[in-house]
Structure formats: C-alpha cells, structure tokens
Amino acid sequence: MSGFFAHLEPYAGDPILSLNEAFQKDARPHKVNLSIGIYFDDAGRIPVLDCVRRAEAALLAESRPKPYLPIEGSPAMRRAVQALLFGEGSRVLADERVVTLQTVGSSGGLKVGADFIRRWLPASEVWVSDPTWDNHRAMFEGAGVKVHAYPYYDAATGALAFDAMREKLDALPAGSVVLLHACCHNPTGVDLSREQWRTLVPLLRQRRLLPYLDLAYQGYGDGIAEDAFAVRLLADEGLSFFVANSFSKSMSVYGERAGALSVVCADRAEAALVMGQLQATVRRNYSSPAIHAAGIVEKVLTDPALRRDWEADVAAMRERIAAIRRRLHELLVAARPGRDFGYFLSQRGMFSYTGLSAAQVDRLREEHAVYLVRSGRMCVAGLNGGNVERTAAAFAAVL
Ligand code: KET
C-alpha cells in the first residue's frame, strides 16, 4: 500500500540553515563557521548578554503566571519597541498612526506582513534587492505574492548600484511594495548612505510605493538609534510603510524568537483597521506570540540599568566586528599584495560579500574547513583572534 506522502518532492534544505548543520557535524577541530548570521564572541561562543541574564533572573523570581498573550503581544513590550524604533516623542507615535505587533522573531513579522499584503493589497507585487536574504523571496512567494528584484549590488565595483536601483524603482507600478534593508544589508554589507535614503523619499512618495523595511541587525551598523535612521526618516516624511525588526542578533536571543512588526499608517482610523486585520492574520497563523521573549525585551529596553548595559554590549559586539574586519584586511593585503580588499573595511554589519565563487567556497569548506554560504557571503562575526589567520591563509589559497 502506498502512503499518502510518497509523491512529495524532497526538500533540498535551506542554503543557510543546512550549511550550519553540516558545520556542526564536521569533525575537523580547526573548522571555522562563517555561514549563519549569528554573532560569536572572540572565544567563538554565542554570548549570553549579562542584561539578558539579569532580565531572565528577574522574570524567574517574579514567577508570574503564563497566560496566553494577546494576539498582538505584550503591550509593554510593544510600547518599548515603538520607542526604540521611532524614538521617544516621535510624531507618528503621538498621532497614534503606528501599529506594532510582537511577533515570532522578525521572520514571523515578515510573514504576517506578507499574508496581510496578499489579502488586502492583492494587486501589489514585491520588489526585493538583488541580492537579498534568500528567505525574503521564499516568504512572500509562500504567501502568494509575486516577487521581483531591483538592482542593488554592483559586482564589478563592490558598491551600491544606486542609480540603477533608483531608475528601476522609478518605473514600478503604483502600490508596489519595496523591501529595503534598514541597515547592514544581508548578504552584501553594502548600505545606502543617509543622503541616498533622503533621495529615495520623494521617489517613494511620488510613485506611491509602499516601503517594507527589514531591520534585523539594529546596532551592528553605527549604533542602536543611528541604525533606525531610515525608519525615522520615512516616518518623519509622512510615508506609510512596514518595518519588521528583530532582537535575535541585537540581544543574542535567537531561539527566543523575539521580534516585531510595525505599520505606519496615514491616520489613526487607518491604524485601527490595520491592527484589526493583522490580529486576524496572526490568529489564523500562530494565535499569539511567546511570553518569555516579551519579558526579556521589555525588561532590557525599559529598565534603565539593563538598557545601559545592553547599549554597551551592542557597542562591544559592533566594535569587535570592525576590529576583526581590519585584522582580516591586513592579513589578506600581506598575503596577496596588489589585490584590493578594501571592501572588507567599507562593508558594514555582520556580513561581507567576498566575491568568492561557489567553486572557491566549496574548496574553502572541503580543503580548509572554512564554511561560507555559496553566494560568497561571509558572516564576519564568526572570525576571532584564534581563527582569523587560518581563515585569511585559506582565502589566499583559493583566490
Ligand atoms: N531578516 C534578515 C535580513 C535576516 O538576515 C534574518 C536572519 C532575519 C530577518 C530573521 O531573523 P529572526 O531571527 O527571525 O528575527 N538571518 C540569518 C539567519 C537565518 O537565515 O535565519 C542569516 O541570514 O544567516
């Protein structure tokens, strides 16, 4: 008797998560994990931030009951997220034009937003940067939304293809959704400058485009408030937009699934409608988000001592990445004089596009136990004082 599922297509696996699993199984002791977007400390460990440890200790001591959270999540957490993103005293918050839901990681937020767009803006198609995080396309297509790409990265120069990007956006149908990385672009590490963001605003407004910001690496670029620049600019300029933000990386709480989705609306009445339909979307998906994640985020953001420590921790993570970028650059310049490795210094955040081909990435993994995504994306935060020399030597060997 044949089963119900014999006809299924085998799942090829996710290019990032499968690689991370392959790394875990690799028995070579000198292996280096530069695959997944996780921050590792200089000892190669995922840090438990002291502010998070103390927030959790307080939560345990309080031993509060664990009811279901409301569909939209914890009110205190949502308020704290709004202040973090839009700034205390922000006009859009005072006008009650912003709707924020606590979500299951920012992935949960991105998907809820995608489902909402499919249902309520059925004519809208989504445009993502070329390249982007693979899961952007998968999530929107999974929600039944058509996905296209706009030019973003110029492989020849390693820089942003801003003119081509603008030209493309300028030709999109009104109502198109434009997915933008608010900072620390994944996978390239190449961001828009503040000037370029400002240039984009009138275009977005005149073409009636709907921006959808992904803010997964807040604090890894220039600073926590600085990395919210694009969010605050679009809000100040009176645009309507989505923003999915994550605490996975900024608080090092990946498995807690701490994130949020905010939508800036034209007015209060619209915001109420949007909130209602987002609640309906969540209820049909996972009903309500996680209470422990809400507790951690709320405490770290609102307790003044924890908040101060968190900001210092994020600064330390950001600075360690910048320092290891400089070290890698120095080693590569010494190993391969005459070659330009300046992009390792100019790219920002956790990722660098190395320009390595899939064949070179395969050699790195097979011959040197150095793991990168096959697109040539490297998670710089996997480098440390103990592995950067080996990694630079391995790069030099395959280049
Ligand atoms: N957006 C971007 C741009 C992103 O890189 C990630 C995770 C997420 C959203 C999802 O984060 P969440 O934990 O759901 O809040 N990226 C890393 C991990 C992954 O692929 O899931 C990565 O690119 O390696």
Residues whose N, C-alpha, C, O or C-beta is under 5 A from the ligand:
A	BS01	KET	I16 S35 I36 G37 V104 G105 S106 S107 W133 N186 D214 A216 S246 S248 Y254 A258 G259
